Amino acid sequence: MRVLAMLDGSLVDPETPLIRVDDLGLTRGDGVFETVLVVDGQPRELGPHLARLARSAAMLQLPAPDLAAWERLVETVVGAWTEPGEMAVKLVYTRGPEYGDGGPTGYAIGLPIGGRAVRNRTSGVTAITLARGYDPAVVERAPWLLLGAKTLSYAINMAAMRHAEQLGVDEVIFVGDDGTVLEGPTSTIVVASGGTLRTPPPSSGVLPGTTQGALFRAAERAGWSTKVEPVRADELAGADALFVVSSVRKVTRVHTLDGLPLPDSTELGAELSALYEAEY
């Protein structure tokens, strides 16, 4: 099942061609997106997702999105979804057609969540570290690289995931040229050590994680300390637990990194997953 709605709130057939062939989101990846988890009709972290959409749009110098309209758009898609359980709503906002007087393109599409992602939340995943090809020090002095914006230019991210798949690995953890952890192609990295949860800072060119933010809020109430700070890649193998976190993944533990088994974090993963779920 899929549900498609345009920014004006109209529901349309998802099989109908709607995007112009000269739309800059299509031809140049000139746009931004968000993916919102919806559980039993309730969007999770919608406010932070919309704030991040606006942040990414500002980085691309797109017209400021009308967040109230986008919130209504999500409600329209969720209201038209008839399946129980979980779904995802993808929000897409592009610069629009290259020619003519058309403005930005905006739409939201409701999508099912694949069984593999759900299974991995319990079974855990394997991961490899891959070079991302930049030093985090470049982020501040080169804003035109759009590091930390959730743009439609995801070809590198998808190539990394295909590379991992060819190696029989589930996930990727990007590492900067300075040896620090960045993020996954479609996830945030969280490390647990000695009662502290850590995640890399947005200043290193990574997305501020919406699910990671919810997890940290819940963990802090349960007595954990949390830190947003640089994490070195050589620290990962010695951590109590390593997680890839996202709207669709929720809190998924990594049990094998670069071919080597990590300490058993099954119980810790279950504890943190329960804390995250208790947020809702």
C-alpha positions in Angstrom: 0.0 0.0 0.0 1.1 3.6 -0.8 -0.6 6.9 -0.2 0.5 10.1 -2.0 -0.5 13.7 -1.2 0.6 17.0 -2.7 1.5 20.0 -0.6 -1.9 21.5 -1.3 -3.4 18.6 0.6 -4.8 16.8 -2.4 -4.6 13.0 -2.5 -3.5 11.6 -5.8 -2.9 8.2 -7.3 0.7 7.2 -6.6 0.8 5.4 -10.0 0.2 8.8 -11.8 3.2 10.6 -13.2 3.4 13.9 -11.4 7.0 15.2 -11.4 8.2 17.2 -14.3 11.2 15.8 -16.1 13.0 19.1 -15.5 12.4 19.2 -11.8 15.7 20.1 -10.2 15.1 17.5 -7.5 15.2 14.9 -10.1 17.9 16.2 -12.5 20.3 17.6 -9.9 19.2 16.3 -6.5 18.4 19.9 -5.6 16.0 19.3 -2.7 15.6 17.9 0.8 13.6 15.2 2.4 12.6 13.6 5.7 11.2 10.2 6.7 8.8 10.1 9.6 7.9 6.9 11.5 4.2 6.5 12.2 3.0 3.9 14.7 -0.7 3.2 15.0 -1.6 6.5 13.4 0.8 8.6 15.5 3.8 10.3 13.9 6.9 10.2 16.0 9.1 13.2 16.4 7.2 15.2 13.7 8.3 18.5 15.2 12.0 17.7 15.1 11.6 16.3 11.6 9.9 19.4 10.3 12.5 21.6 12.1 15.3 19.6 10.3 13.4 20.0 7.0 13.5 23.7 7.5 17.2 23.6 8.5 18.1 21.6 5.4 16.0 23.9 3.2 17.8 27.0 4.6 21.2 25.4 3.9 20.1 24.9 0.3 18.6 28.5 0.2 15.2 27.0 -0.7 12.1 29.1 0.1 11.3 28.6 3.8 8.8 25.7 4.0 5.4 26.4 5.5 5.7 23.9 8.4 2.0 24.1 9.3 1.2 23.1 5.7 3.7 20.2 5.9 2.2 19.1 9.2 -1.3 19.0 7.6 0.2 17.1 4.7 1.4 14.4 7.1 -2.0 14.2 8.7 -3.6 13.8 5.3 -1.4 10.9 4.4 -1.7 9.2 7.8 -5.5 9.7 7.7 -5.7 7.9 4.3 -3.6 5.0 5.4 -5.7 2.0 6.3 -3.2 -0.6 7.4 -2.5 -1.2 11.1 0.9 -1.0 12.8 3.8 1.0 11.4 4.3 3.0 8.3 6.7 5.7 7.1 5.9 9.1 5.6 8.5 10.5 3.3 8.5 14.3 2.9 10.1 15.6 -0.3 10.7 19.3 -1.1 12.6 20.4 -4.2 13.5 23.6 -6.0 11.0 22.7 -8.6 11.1 22.8 -12.4 14.2 24.4 -14.0 12.2 26.1 -16.8 9.1 28.2 -16.6 7.5 30.0 -13.6 6.9 27.0 -11.4 7.7 27.2 -7.8 9.1 24.5 -5.4 7.7 21.0 -5.5 6.4 19.4 -2.3 4.8 16.1 -1.6 4.5 13.3 1.0 4.2 9.7 0.4 3.2 7.0 2.9 5.1 3.7 2.6 5.2 0.4 4.3 8.2 -0.5 6.4 10.1 -3.6 5.2 10.2 -6.7 7.3 14.0 -6.8 7.3 14.3 -3.5 9.1 11.8 -4.7 11.7 13.6 -8.0 12.2 17.0 -6.3 12.5 15.7 -4.4 15.5 15.7 -7.6 17.4 18.4 -9.7 15.8 21.0 -6.9 15.4 23.1 -6.2 12.4 26.6 -6.4 11.0 28.4 -3.2 10.0 31.6 -2.0 8.3 33.5 1.2 8.6 34.0 3.1 5.4 35.9 6.4 4.6 33.5 9.3 3.9 36.2 11.3 2.2 36.3 14.5 4.2 37.8 15.9 7.4 35.1 17.3 9.8 37.3 20.5 10.0 36.1 21.4 6.5 32.4 21.7 7.6 32.6 25.3 9.0 34.8 26.7 6.2 33.0 25.1 3.3 29.2 25.5 3.8 28.6 25.0 0.1 29.4 21.3 0.6 26.0 21.0 2.5 27.5 18.6 5.0 24.7 18.0 7.6 21.8 18.8 5.2 19.4 16.0 4.4 19.5 16.5 0.7 18.2 14.4 -2.2 21.8 13.9 -3.3 22.1 10.4 -1.8 24.0 8.6 -4.6 27.1 8.2 -2.4 25.0 6.9 0.5 23.3 4.4 -1.6 26.6 3.3 -3.2 28.0 2.7 0.2 25.0 0.5 1.1 25.3 -1.5 -2.1 29.0 -2.0 -1.4 28.1 -3.3 2.1 25.5 -5.6 0.6 28.0 -7.0 -1.9 30.2 -7.9 1.1 27.2 -9.5 2.9 27.1 -6.7 5.5 23.9 -5.0 6.7 25.1 -1.4 7.7 27.8 1.2 7.1 29.5 3.5 9.5 31.2 6.4 7.8 34.5 7.6 9.2 36.1 11.0 8.6 39.6 11.6 7.5 40.6 12.5 11.0 39.5 9.1 12.3 36.3 10.1 13.9 32.9 8.5 13.5 30.4 10.4 11.4 27.1 8.6 10.7 25.6 5.8 8.7 24.3 6.5 5.1 20.7 6.6 6.6 21.3 6.4 10.3 22.8 8.0 13.4 25.5 6.3 15.4 25.1 5.9 19.2 27.8 4.3 21.4 27.2 3.1 24.9 30.0 2.9 27.5 29.9 2.9 31.3 26.4 4.3 31.6 27.0 7.0 29.0 25.5 7.3 25.6 27.5 9.2 23.0 26.8 10.4 19.5 28.9 12.5 17.0 28.1 16.2 16.9 26.4 18.0 14.0 29.5 20.2 13.7 31.2 17.2 12.1 28.8 17.4 9.2 26.3 14.8 10.3 22.5 15.1 10.6 21.1 15.9 14.1 19.3 12.6 14.7 15.6 12.8 15.6 15.4 9.2 16.9 18.7 9.7 18.7 17.3 12.8 20.4 14.3 10.9 21.6 16.5 8.0 22.9 18.7 10.5 24.8 15.7 12.2 26.4 14.4 8.8 27.6 17.8 7.5 28.7 18.5 10.7 30.7 15.3 10.2 32.7 16.4 6.7 33.5 19.7 7.8 34.9 22.0 7.6 31.9 24.4 10.4 31.0 24.5 11.5 27.4 27.1 13.3 25.3 27.1 14.8 21.9 30.8 14.8 21.1 33.4 13.4 18.7 33.8 9.6 18.9 36.9 8.0 17.5 36.5 4.9 15.2 39.1 3.0 17.2 36.8 3.3 20.3 33.9 1.4 18.8 35.3 -2.2 19.3 35.8 -1.5 23.0 32.4 0.0 23.7 29.7 -1.7 25.8 27.4 -1.5 22.8 27.1 0.1 19.4 23.8 1.1 17.7 22.6 2.4 14.4 19.5 4.6 15.1 16.9 6.0 12.7 13.1 6.5 12.3 12.7 3.1 10.6 15.5 1.2 12.4 14.5 2.6 15.8 17.4 1.4 18.1 19.2 -1.4 16.3 22.4 -2.9 17.9 25.5 -3.8 15.9 26.8 -7.2 16.9 29.7 -7.5 14.4 32.0 -4.7 13.1 34.4 -5.0 10.3 34.1 -8.8 10.6 34.8 -9.0 14.3 32.2 -9.8 16.9 31.4 -7.1 19.5 30.5 -7.7 23.1 27.1 -9.2 23.6 24.7 -6.2 24.0 21.4 -8.0 23.6 20.1 -7.0 27.1 21.4 -3.5 26.8 19.8 -3.1 23.4 16.5 -4.3 24.8 16.8 -1.9 27.7 17.4 1.1 25.5 14.7 0.1 23.0 12.2 -0.1 25.9 13.2 3.3 27.1 12.8 4.7 23.6 9.4 3.1 23.2 8.3 4.5 26.6 8.6 8.0 25.1 5.4 7.3 23.2 
